[in-house]
Amino acid sequence: MGKLVVTTFITLDGVYQAPGGPHEDTRDGFDQGGWSVPYGDEDFGQFVDEVFSRVGAFLLGHRTYDIFASYWPKVTDPADPVAGPLNALPKYVASTTLDDPGWANTTVIAGDLAEEVTALKERTDGELQVHGSGALARSLFSLGLVDTLHLLTFPVVLGAGRKLFTEGSLPTALRHTGGRITSAGVSVQSYDVDGRPRYGEYSLPDSP
């Protein structure tokens, strides 16, 4: 059985919208797309390559799928560490509106998300990876289906844009499993989901 791994880029103020380009996602009038690009150094690329080396299948939201499908099929070198897996391995798209995907090895899942993704995890050899796909990632967290989160925090504040964890998100505890800082200042941290948060209280020391 595979595990479900979410990899997400966010800003210091929690925005995940349109990290890769100005036209990726302009919903709500967002005009600051491409904010991750200036930080794409060798350290960043190495981590991304490591993540893609462990993938068994991809699970994407409709919007992220369209972004990927417009670019990665044009990168035809099977040895490319990102394009190779994306073009060759199974891709599942959670969507009720995508009818005829043109990218090879794509399957649309439009049924019960919990049932469909649980079944995907059971038959995936390796990691079932979610990249971007913020709305889908939130749904997967709320259903308790996420095993691991790779959170890449970029040293930029935008003051606008869609955020990964919004009010009403399921309270979730995470256990830190590793991390690094790239030479450009991106904080790359990995966590395993660890149930629900525990709570306590700081007490003042006893008076003499």
C-alpha positions as CSV (number, residue, x, y, z in Angstrom):
1,M,0.0,0.0,0.0
2,G,1.3,3.4,-0.9
3,K,1.2,6.5,1.1
4,L,-0.3,9.9,0.1
5,V,2.2,12.7,0.0
6,V,1.3,16.3,-0.5
7,T,4.0,18.7,-1.8
8,T,3.0,22.4,-1.6
9,F,4.7,25.8,-2.1
10,I,3.5,28.6,0.1
11,T,4.5,32.1,1.0
12,L,5.3,33.3,4.5
13,D,1.7,34.5,4.7
14,G,0.4,31.1,3.7
15,V,-0.5,31.8,0.0
16,Y,-0.3,28.9,-2.4
17,Q,-1.9,30.5,-5.5
18,A,0.0,30.6,-8.8
19,P,3.6,29.9,-7.6
20,G,4.9,29.1,-11.1
21,G,3.8,31.9,-13.4
22,P,1.6,35.0,-13.8
23,H,-1.1,33.2,-15.7
24,E,-1.4,30.0,-13.7
25,D,-4.3,31.1,-11.5
26,T,-5.7,34.6,-11.7
27,R,-8.9,33.9,-9.7
28,D,-10.1,36.8,-7.5
29,G,-8.0,39.2,-9.6
30,F,-4.7,37.7,-8.3
31,D,-1.9,39.3,-10.2
32,Q,1.2,38.2,-8.3
33,G,1.7,34.8,-10.0
34,G,5.2,33.4,-10.4
35,W,6.4,34.3,-6.9
36,S,8.4,31.1,-6.5
37,V,10.5,31.4,-9.6
38,P,13.3,33.7,-8.3
39,Y,14.1,31.1,-5.7
40,G,14.5,28.1,-8.0
41,D,18.1,27.3,-7.3
42,E,20.1,24.1,-7.4
43,D,19.1,23.1,-3.9
44,F,15.4,23.6,-4.7
45,G,15.8,21.5,-7.9
46,Q,17.6,18.7,-6.0
47,F,14.7,18.4,-3.5
48,V,12.1,18.3,-6.2
49,D,14.1,15.6,-8.1
50,E,14.2,13.6,-4.8
51,V,10.5,13.8,-4.4
52,F,9.7,12.7,-8.0
53,S,12.1,9.7,-7.6
54,R,9.7,8.1,-5.1
55,V,6.5,8.6,-7.0
56,G,4.2,5.7,-8.0
57,A,1.2,7.7,-9.2
58,F,-0.1,11.3,-9.2
59,L,-3.3,12.7,-7.8
60,L,-4.1,16.2,-9.0
61,G,-6.8,18.8,-8.9
62,H,-8.4,19.9,-12.2
63,R,-6.6,23.3,-12.3
64,T,-3.1,21.9,-11.5
65,Y,-3.7,19.1,-14.0
66,D,-4.4,21.6,-16.7
67,I,-1.3,23.6,-15.9
68,F,0.9,20.4,-15.9
69,A,-0.7,19.1,-19.1
70,S,0.0,22.3,-21.0
71,Y,3.7,22.0,-20.3
72,W,5.2,18.6,-19.3
73,P,4.1,16.5,-22.3
74,K,6.3,18.8,-24.4
75,V,9.3,17.7,-22.4
76,T,10.0,14.4,-24.1
77,D,13.2,13.3,-22.6
78,P,12.2,10.1,-20.6
79,A,15.3,10.7,-18.4
80,D,14.1,14.1,-17.2
81,P,13.6,13.6,-13.4
82,V,10.2,15.4,-13.4
83,A,8.8,15.0,-17.0
84,G,9.7,11.3,-17.1
85,P,7.5,10.2,-14.2
86,L,4.7,12.7,-15.1
87,N,4.4,11.5,-18.6
88,A,4.8,7.7,-17.9
89,L,3.1,7.1,-14.6
90,P,-0.6,7.0,-13.8
91,K,-2.3,10.3,-13.2
92,Y,-5.6,10.7,-11.4
93,V,-7.6,13.9,-11.6
94,A,-10.3,14.6,-9.0
95,S,-12.9,16.5,-11.1
96,T,-16.5,16.5,-12.0
97,T,-16.0,18.6,-15.1
98,L,-13.1,17.1,-16.9
99,D,-14.5,14.7,-19.5
100,D,-11.8,13.9,-22.0
101,P,-8.3,14.3,-20.7
102,G,-5.7,14.4,-23.5
103,W,-2.6,13.5,-21.5
104,A,-1.7,9.8,-21.7
105,N,-2.2,7.6,-18.6
106,T,-4.9,10.0,-17.1
107,T,-7.9,8.8,-15.3
108,V,-10.7,11.1,-14.0
109,I,-12.1,10.2,-10.6
110,A,-15.5,11.9,-10.0
111,G,-17.0,9.6,-7.4
112,D,-16.7,9.6,-3.6
113,L,-13.3,11.1,-2.9
114,A,-12.7,9.2,0.3
115,E,-13.5,5.8,-1.3
116,E,-11.6,6.6,-4.6
117,V,-8.4,7.8,-2.9
118,T,-8.4,5.0,-0.3
119,A,-8.6,2.5,-3.2
120,L,-5.8,4.4,-5.0
121,K,-3.5,4.2,-2.0
122,E,-4.1,0.5,-1.6
123,R,-3.1,-0.3,-5.2
124,T,-0.2,2.2,-5.6
125,D,3.3,0.9,-5.3
126,G,5.3,3.9,-3.9
127,E,3.9,7.3,-3.2
128,L,0.6,8.7,-4.4
129,Q,1.7,12.3,-4.8
130,V,-0.3,15.5,-4.8
131,H,1.4,18.6,-6.2
132,G,-0.2,22.0,-5.8
133,S,-3.9,21.3,-6.0
134,G,-4.7,23.4,-2.9
135,A,-8.4,22.7,-2.7
136,L,-7.9,19.0,-3.2
137,A,-5.2,18.9,-0.6
138,R,-7.5,20.6,1.9
139,S,-10.2,18.0,1.2
140,L,-7.7,15.2,1.6
141,F,-6.6,16.6,5.0
142,S,-10.2,16.9,6.1
143,L,-10.8,13.3,5.2
144,G,-7.7,12.1,7.1
145,L,-6.1,10.7,4.0
146,V,-2.8,12.5,4.0
147,D,0.2,10.7,5.3
148,T,3.1,13.1,4.6
149,L,3.4,16.9,3.9
150,H,6.3,18.5,2.2
151,L,5.9,22.2,2.9
152,L,8.2,24.6,1.0
153,T,7.9,28.1,2.4
154,F,9.3,30.9,0.3
155,P,10.7,34.1,1.8
156,V,8.1,36.4,0.4
157,V,4.9,38.0,1.7
158,L,2.1,38.8,-0.9
159,G,-0.7,40.1,1.2
160,A,-3.3,38.6,-1.1
161,G,-4.1,35.2,-2.7
162,R,-5.6,31.9,-1.7
163,K,-4.3,30.2,1.3
164,L,-3.7,26.5,1.8
165,F,-5.2,26.2,5.3
166,T,-8.3,28.3,5.7
167,E,-10.6,28.8,8.7
168,G,-12.4,25.6,9.4
169,S,-9.6,23.3,8.4
170,L,-9.5,20.0,10.3
171,P,-7.2,20.4,13.4
172,T,-4.2,18.2,12.6
173,A,-0.9,17.5,14.4
174,L,2.2,17.0,12.3
175,R,5.5,15.4,13.3
176,H,8.6,16.9,11.8
177,T,10.7,14.3,9.9
178,G,13.3,16.4,8.2
179,G,14.2,19.7,6.6
180,R,16.7,22.0,5.0
181,I,17.1,25.6,3.9
182,T,18.1,26.2,0.3
183,S,20.8,28.7,-0.6
184,A,18.0,31.1,-1.8
185,G,16.3,30.9,1.6
186,V,13.4,28.5,0.9
187,S,12.5,26.5,4.0
188,V,11.9,22.9,2.9
189,Q,10.2,20.9,5.8
190,S,8.7,17.4,5.8
191,Y,6.1,16.2,8.2
192,D,4.1,13.1,8.9
193,V,0.5,13.5,10.0
194,D,0.3,12.7,13.7
195,G,-3.4,12.6,14.6
196,R,-5.1,15.5,16.3
197,P,-3.3,18.4,18.2
198,R,-2.5,18.0,21.9
199,Y,-3.0,20.9,24.2
200,G,-1.5,22.1,27.4
201,E,-0.9,25.2,29.4
202,Y,2.2,27.0,30.4
203,S,2.3,27.5,34.2
204,L,4.1,30.2,36.1
205,P,6.9,28.9,38.5
206,D,5.9,28.5,42.1
207,S,6.5,31.6,44.2
208,P,9.2,31.2,46.8
